[in-house]
Amino acid sequence: MSSAPDVTRLPQWFRQEIPDMQRISQMKGSFREKRLHTVCESAHCPNLGKCWGQGVATFMILGEVCTRACRFCAVKAGLPNELDLAEPHNVALAVQELNLRYVVITSVARDDLKDEGATQFSETISEIRRLMPHTKIEILIPDFSNKMESLQIVVAAKPEVVSHNLETVRRLSPKVRPQAQYDRSLAVLKNFKDLDANIFTKSSLMVGLGETDEEMKYAMADLAEVGCDILTVGQYLAPTQLKRHLPVVKFIAPEKFKEYEVIGYEMGFKHVMSGPLVRSSFIAEEGYTEAMRALQEKSVL
């Protein structure tokens, strides 16, 4: 009889190098000066040290309080503050100051707003384009309740990549994302492709929540079916021990992540990044570059 897996300690494959603390301090000072938030901090991302050490961060707009309370997420939930109208310009200033070639912009969910924050995304993209016209922009959005007018606002701003995360398999979705819907997320990704096929779409799945291999394959196939270009797969880590956050059911071995990567490419994704520490925005520029290369190779054939 086999013993239950130990999910109280991180496996050895989660070990990382000591980050550049001076660079981290510099970036944190810049963000605080401009009253900016990063999902790296708010979501307790395990890659913060590595990414910030390389001068890479994912900006989180629309404040730091989310109107939803997903059970995997560390971002504060509750009643948000009023919009900071200077936020788009301040994000652009930070991108300019850090001289970023590639930037990821995400947000909390803002169900309290009529457009659920789409205009703030659009204005942030416009400000970055004005100050840093050669910077590539990826946005990681909530579902905007699949409101077509909100999706059209974002598409009109023409980011290089639009990412919306499915997060988990169909069976677990109601428990993991009680205020979201599995099929609605798929519809959001499909609608973006229908509105502008030239914008890459991207999504992410977490493992270790109790999903089966077959369920993962079905979720990946669902994403491929709606034309999703880029897929990331990473290990779920509970942000706290609080009851609102789901516990880790299992730590998935690196070999299984490699298997998901192979399956993803077989399904037709232009880029797949799969590993224990992979997150949706982790080394995002690589995903865009590889997807662009795959598209160009296809056009030559």
C-alpha positions in Angstrom: 0.0 0.0 0.0 1.6 3.3 -1.1 1.6 6.3 1.2 -0.1 9.6 0.4 2.2 12.2 -1.3 3.7 14.8 0.9 2.3 18.2 -0.2 3.6 20.1 2.8 7.1 20.6 1.5 8.2 21.8 -2.0 10.1 19.2 -4.0 13.7 19.9 -4.8 13.0 21.0 -8.4 11.5 24.2 -7.0 14.9 25.5 -5.8 16.1 28.7 -7.5 19.2 30.8 -7.5 19.5 33.8 -5.1 18.2 36.9 -7.0 19.8 40.2 -7.6 18.5 42.1 -4.6 19.8 45.4 -5.7 17.9 45.2 -9.0 14.8 44.1 -7.1 15.1 47.1 -4.7 15.5 49.4 -7.7 12.4 48.1 -9.4 10.3 48.2 -6.3 11.3 51.8 -5.7 10.2 52.8 -9.2 6.8 51.1 -8.8 6.1 52.6 -5.4 7.1 56.1 -6.7 4.5 55.8 -9.5 1.9 54.1 -7.3 1.9 51.1 -9.5 1.1 47.5 -8.6 2.6 44.3 -10.0 0.9 40.9 -10.1 4.4 39.5 -9.2 3.9 40.9 -5.7 0.1 40.7 -5.4 -0.1 37.0 -6.5 3.0 35.9 -4.5 4.6 34.7 -7.7 7.5 32.3 -7.1 9.4 33.7 -10.0 9.5 37.3 -8.7 13.2 37.1 -7.8 14.3 35.7 -11.2 12.1 38.0 -13.3 12.8 41.2 -11.4 16.5 40.3 -11.4 16.3 40.5 -15.2 14.3 43.7 -15.1 11.1 42.0 -16.1 7.7 42.6 -14.3 4.0 42.2 -15.0 2.1 45.4 -14.3 -1.3 45.1 -12.6 -3.7 47.9 -13.5 -7.2 48.8 -12.2 -6.0 48.9 -8.7 -5.1 46.1 -6.3 -8.5 44.9 -5.1 -10.4 42.4 -7.2 -14.2 42.0 -7.3 -13.9 38.3 -7.6 -12.4 35.8 -5.1 -10.9 32.9 -7.1 -9.7 30.2 -4.7 -6.2 29.9 -6.2 -5.4 33.6 -6.2 -3.6 35.7 -3.5 -4.9 39.1 -4.9 -7.1 40.9 -2.4 -10.8 40.7 -3.0 -13.4 43.2 -2.0 -14.7 46.6 -3.0 -12.2 48.4 -5.3 -11.2 52.0 -5.1 -12.0 54.5 -7.8 -9.9 54.3 -11.0 -6.6 56.0 -11.0 -6.8 58.1 -14.2 -3.0 58.7 -14.2 -2.3 54.9 -14.1 -2.0 54.4 -17.9 0.6 57.2 -18.2 2.5 56.0 -15.1 2.7 52.5 -16.4 4.1 53.9 -19.7 6.7 55.9 -17.8 7.8 52.8 -15.9 8.1 50.9 -19.1 10.2 53.8 -20.5 12.4 54.0 -17.4 13.1 50.3 -17.4 13.5 50.4 -21.2 11.4 47.2 -21.7 11.4 45.5 -25.1 8.4 43.5 -24.0 5.8 44.2 -21.3 2.9 42.3 -19.8 -0.2 44.2 -18.5 -2.7 42.4 -16.4 -5.4 43.5 -14.0 -7.8 42.6 -11.2 -11.4 41.9 -12.2 -13.6 45.0 -12.1 -17.2 43.8 -12.4 -18.2 47.1 -10.8 -17.3 49.0 -14.0 -19.6 49.2 -17.1 -16.8 48.1 -19.4 -15.1 46.0 -16.6 -11.8 47.9 -17.2 -11.4 47.5 -21.0 -10.9 51.2 -21.5 -8.1 51.4 -18.9 -6.4 48.6 -20.8 -6.8 50.4 -24.1 -5.5 53.7 -22.7 -2.5 51.9 -21.1 -1.6 50.3 -24.4 -1.9 53.7 -26.1 0.3 55.5 -23.6 3.0 52.8 -23.9 2.8 53.0 -27.7 3.3 56.8 -27.5 6.4 56.7 -25.2 7.8 53.4 -26.4 6.6 52.6 -29.9 8.8 49.6 -30.4 7.9 47.8 -27.2 5.8 44.7 -27.7 2.7 44.5 -25.5 0.9 41.5 -24.0 -2.2 41.8 -22.0 -3.6 39.3 -19.5 -7.3 40.1 -19.1 -10.2 39.0 -17.0 -13.2 37.7 -19.0 -15.0 41.0 -19.2 -18.1 38.8 -18.8 -17.6 38.2 -22.6 -19.1 41.6 -23.4 -18.4 42.2 -27.1 -18.1 45.9 -26.7 -15.4 45.5 -24.1 -13.5 42.9 -26.2 -13.7 45.3 -29.2 -12.2 48.2 -27.2 -9.2 46.0 -26.3 -8.8 44.6 -29.9 -8.9 48.2 -31.3 -5.8 49.0 -29.2 -3.9 46.1 -31.0 -1.7 44.5 -28.4 0.6 41.8 -29.8 -0.9 39.1 -27.5 -4.2 38.8 -25.6 -4.0 36.3 -22.8 -7.0 35.0 -20.8 -6.5 32.0 -18.5 -8.7 28.9 -18.5 -6.8 28.0 -15.3 -8.1 24.5 -14.8 -10.1 21.6 -16.2 -13.9 21.7 -16.7 -14.8 19.6 -13.6 -12.8 21.7 -11.2 -13.6 25.1 -12.7 -16.6 25.9 -10.5 -14.6 25.2 -7.4 -11.4 27.0 -8.5 -13.1 30.0 -10.2 -16.6 30.3 -8.6 -17.4 33.6 -10.3 -16.1 32.6 -13.8 -17.3 30.0 -16.3 -15.2 27.5 -18.2 -17.2 27.9 -21.5 -17.3 31.7 -21.2 -13.5 31.8 -21.0 -13.3 29.6 -24.1 -15.8 32.0 -25.8 -13.6 35.0 -24.9 -10.6 33.5 -26.6 -12.6 32.5 -29.7 -14.1 36.0 -30.0 -10.7 37.7 -29.9 -9.6 35.4 -32.8 -12.8 36.2 -34.7 -12.3 40.0 -34.1 -8.7 40.0 -35.2 -6.9 36.9 -36.3 -3.5 38.7 -36.3 -3.5 39.1 -32.5 -2.0 36.0 -30.8 -4.2 34.5 -28.1 -2.8 32.7 -25.1 -4.0 30.8 -22.1 -2.7 29.0 -19.0 -3.6 25.9 -17.1 -2.6 24.9 -13.5 -2.0 21.3 -12.4 -1.9 19.8 -9.0 -5.5 20.6 -8.1 -6.8 17.1 -8.5 -7.2 17.0 -12.3 -6.6 13.8 -14.3 -4.4 13.4 -17.3 -7.5 12.9 -19.5 -9.1 16.0 -18.2 -5.9 18.0 -18.9 -5.9 16.7 -22.5 -9.5 17.7 -23.0 -8.8 21.2 -21.6 -5.9 21.6 -23.9 -8.0 20.3 -26.8 -10.7 22.8 -26.0 -8.2 25.7 -26.1 -6.7 24.4 -29.4 -10.3 24.2 -30.8 -10.9 28.0 -30.2 -7.6 28.8 -32.0 -5.4 29.6 -28.9 -1.9 30.1 -30.1 0.2 30.0 -26.9 -0.2 27.7 -23.9 1.5 27.7 -20.6 1.2 24.9 -17.9 2.4 25.3 -14.4 2.2 23.8 -10.9 -0.5 25.3 -8.6 0.9 26.5 -5.3 -1.5 27.6 -2.5 -0.8 31.3 -1.8 -1.7 30.9 1.9 -3.1 28.3 4.3 -6.3 30.2 4.6 -9.6 28.3 4.0 -10.4 30.4 1.0 -7.4 29.1 -0.8 -7.4 25.6 -2.2 -4.7 23.2 -1.0 -2.3 21.5 -3.3 -3.5 18.0 -4.1 -0.3 16.8 -5.7 3.1 18.0 -6.9 3.5 17.1 -10.6 6.9 15.8 -11.6 8.9 17.6 -14.3 8.6 14.6 -16.7 4.8 15.0 -16.8 5.2 18.7 -17.7 7.4 17.7 -20.6 4.6 15.3 -21.7 2.1 18.1 -21.7 4.5 20.2 -23.8 4.8 17.4 -26.4 1.0 16.9 -26.5 0.4 20.7 -26.8 2.7 20.9 -29.9 0.9 17.9 -31.4 -2.4 19.7 -30.9 -1.1 22.6 -33.0 -0.2 25.3 -30.4 2.5 27.6 -31.8 4.3 27.7 -28.5 4.0 25.7 -25.3 5.8 26.4 -22.1 5.3 23.7 -19.4 7.1 23.3 -16.1 6.6 23.4 -12.3 7.5 27.1 -12.0 5.9 28.3 -15.3 3.3 31.0 -14.9 1.2 32.8 -17.6 3.5 35.8 -17.8 6.8 34.0 -17.1 9.4 34.8 -19.9 6.4 35.9 -22.0 8.6 37.4 -24.7 9.8 33.9 -25.6 6.2 32.7 -26.2 5.5 35.7 -28.5 8.8 35.2 -30.4 8.3 31.5 -30.9 4.7 32.0 -32.0 5.8 34.6 -34.5 8.5 32.2 -35.8 6.0 29.4 -36.2 3.6 31.7 -38.1 6.3 32.8 -40.4 7.5 29.3 -41.1 3.9 28.2 -41.9 3.5 31.1 -44.4 6.7 30.1 -46.2 5.4 26.5 -46.7 
